[in-house]
């Protein structure tokens, strides 16, 4: 989501040089001057701390905020009319030992039923046409160029995304949650592109860089506008 946020901020600001990077003393002191173009997506050197956390775009009409802390924030978004909330998880363990839950739709579905879903359902219960006030969108995870663990192989991630789509399409699980797919685009890129061309699009073979995240931004904007 950090990378998607950066792609959205760059796209809507029109600043491809450093549109996702903060112009603050802290950011400058921690090397933000080097975070230009594709380097804006190098999470190890240009990460959350260098990110512009208050992106005002479209002549001040839209505020972008990477709410990257706390899964219960989705329940508060109705406080501001016209809010759109995008969220996604998958490649992180959820309690237990080892890598419990990683890319496991069943485990994540049960986790969300206990955490995020009550907030989303609660909001919908007291607002008429709640999705127009605060629309909530699940964004699929992406295909990976390299699997570092058995639960990161293409078949597992494909199954995870299909399972999460089914989970959110059943409104009994989590209320009104829309769905955006970026997995198929990234999976197709890997399948149809020579590794010598696709590999440079990721600095670590896991996170995609500027080019792919700008495409993700276009997919998201298209979904929101439709």
C-alpha positions in Angstrom: 0.0 0.0 0.0 2.9 2.3 0.5 3.9 1.8 -3.1 0.3 2.2 -4.4 0.0 5.4 -2.4 3.2 6.7 -3.9 1.9 5.8 -7.4 -1.4 7.6 -6.8 0.3 10.7 -5.4 2.7 10.9 -8.4 -0.1 10.4 -10.9 -2.5 12.9 -9.4 0.2 15.6 -8.7 1.8 15.1 -12.1 5.2 15.3 -10.4 7.2 12.2 -11.6 10.5 13.5 -10.3 9.7 13.3 -6.5 6.0 13.7 -6.2 5.6 11.1 -3.4 8.5 12.4 -1.2 8.0 14.8 1.7 9.6 18.3 1.6 10.5 18.3 5.3 13.6 18.8 7.3 13.6 15.2 8.5 13.2 13.8 5.0 16.0 16.0 3.7 18.3 14.9 6.5 17.6 11.3 5.8 18.4 11.4 2.1 15.3 12.4 0.3 17.3 14.3 -2.3 18.2 10.9 -3.8 14.6 9.7 -3.9 13.8 10.7 -7.5 11.9 8.9 -10.3 12.1 5.2 -9.8 14.1 5.5 -6.6 11.0 6.8 -4.9 10.0 3.2 -4.6 13.2 1.9 -3.0 11.6 1.1 0.4 14.9 0.5 2.2 16.3 4.0 1.4 13.1 6.0 0.5 10.6 4.5 2.8 7.7 5.5 5.0 9.7 8.2 6.7 10.6 10.0 3.5 7.0 9.7 2.2 4.7 12.7 1.9 2.0 11.8 4.4 -0.2 14.7 3.4 -0.6 14.7 -0.4 -2.8 17.6 -1.5 -3.6 17.2 -5.2 -6.1 18.3 -7.9 -6.0 22.0 -7.0 -6.5 21.2 -3.3 -9.7 19.2 -3.9 -8.2 15.9 -2.8 -6.1 14.9 0.2 -4.2 11.6 0.1 -3.2 10.1 3.4 -1.3 6.8 3.8 -2.9 5.6 7.0 -0.3 2.9 7.6 -1.0 2.3 11.3 -3.9 0.5 12.9 -6.4 -1.6 11.1 -9.4 0.0 12.8 -9.0 3.3 11.0 -11.5 2.1 8.3 -14.3 2.6 10.8 -13.5 6.4 11.2 -13.5 7.4 7.5 -17.2 8.2 7.5 -16.3 11.4 9.5 -15.3 13.1 6.3 -17.8 13.1 3.4 -16.4 11.7 0.2 -13.7 9.5 1.7 -12.3 6.6 -0.2 -10.4 4.0 1.8 -8.1 1.5 0.0 -6.5 -1.4 2.0 -4.7 -4.6 1.4 -2.8 -7.3 3.4 -1.5 -10.8 2.7 2.2 -11.4 2.9 2.4 -11.0 6.7 1.8 -13.4 9.5 -1.3 -12.9 11.7 -0.6 -14.2 15.1 0.6 -17.7 16.0 4.0 -19.0 15.4 6.2 -19.0 12.3 4.5 -17.6 9.2 0.9 -18.4 10.3 -1.7 -17.0 7.9 0.7 -15.7 5.2 -1.2 -15.7 1.9 -3.9 -17.8 3.4 -7.4 -16.5 2.6 -9.2 -18.6 5.2 -6.9 -17.4 8.0 -7.1 -13.8 6.8 -10.9 -14.0 6.4 -11.3 -15.1 10.0 -8.8 -12.4 11.1 -10.8 -9.6 9.3 -14.1 -10.8 10.8 -12.6 -10.1 14.2 -10.9 -6.8 13.4 -11.8 -4.7 10.3 -15.2 -6.1 9.4 -17.0 -5.0 12.6 -16.0 -1.4 11.9 -17.1 -1.5 8.3 -20.4 -3.2 9.2 -21.0 -0.7 12.0 -20.5 2.2 9.8 -22.9 0.8 7.2 -25.6 0.2 9.8 -26.1 3.8 10.7 -25.5 5.6 7.4 -27.8 5.7 4.5 -26.1 5.0 1.2 -22.9 4.6 3.2 -20.7 3.7 0.2 -21.3 7.2 -1.2 -20.0 8.8 2.0 -17.1 6.5 2.6 -16.4 3.8 0.0 -14.1 1.0 1.1 -12.0 -0.9 -1.4 -9.9 -4.0 -1.0 -6.9 -4.0 -3.4 -5.5 -7.4 -4.3 -1.9 -8.2 -3.6 0.5 -8.5 -6.5 2.4 -11.3 -8.2 6.0 -11.7 -7.1 9.1 -12.1 -9.2 10.7 -14.4 -6.6 9.3 -16.6 -3.9 11.6 -16.6 -0.8 9.3 -18.9 1.1 7.0 -21.8 0.1 3.9 -19.7 0.9 5.0 -17.1 -1.7 4.9 -19.3 -4.8 2.6 -18.1 -7.7 -0.1 -20.7 -7.1 -0.4 -19.8 -3.5 -0.7 -16.1 -4.1 -3.2 -16.7 -6.9 -5.3 -18.8 -4.6 -5.1 -16.2 -1.9 -6.3 -13.4 -4.1 -9.2 -15.5 -5.5 -10.1 -16.4 -1.9 -10.1 -12.8 -0.7 -12.2 -11.7 -3.6 -14.8 -14.4 -2.7 -14.6 -13.3 0.9 -15.5 -9.6 0.2 -18.0 -10.4 -2.5 -20.1 -12.1 0.2 -21.4 -9.1 2.0 -22.3 -11.2 5.0 -18.6 -11.3 5.8 -17.6 -7.7 5.9 -20.4 -5.5 4.6 -20.0 -3.3 1.6 -16.4 -3.6 0.4 -15.5 -3.1 -3.3 -12.7 -5.0 -5.0 -9.8 -3.9 -7.2 -7.6 -6.4 -9.0 -3.9 -5.7 -9.7 -2.7 -9.3 -9.3 -3.7 -10.3 -12.8 -1.8 -7.4 -14.3 1.4 -8.2 -12.5 1.0 -12.0 -13.1 0.5 -11.4 -16.8 3.6 -9.1 -16.8 5.7 -11.9 -15.4 4.3 -14.6 -17.7 4.6 -12.6 -20.9 7.9 -10.7 -20.4 11.4 -11.9 -20.5 13.0 -12.0 -17.0 15.7 -9.7 -18.3 13.0 -7.0 -18.8 10.7 -7.7 -15.9 13.4 -8.1 -13.2 14.7 -4.5 -13.4 11.2 -3.3 -12.6 11.7 -4.4 -9.0 14.6 -3.5 -6.7 14.2 -6.6 -4.6 12.2 -9.0 -6.8 9.3 -8.6 -4.3 8.1 -5.0 -4.5 7.4 -3.4 -7.9 8.8 -0.1 -8.8 7.6 3.1 -10.4 6.4 1.8 -13.8 4.2 -1.0 -12.4 2.8 1.1 -9.6 1.8 3.9 -12.0 -0.1 1.2 -13.9 -1.7 0.1 -10.6 -2.7 3.8 -10.0 -4.4 3.9 -13.4 -6.3 0.7 -12.6 -7.5 2.1 -9.3 -8.5 5.4 -10.8 -10.4 3.6 -13.5 -12.2 1.4 -10.9 -13.1 4.5 -8.7 -14.4 6.4 -11.7 -16.6 3.5 -12.9 
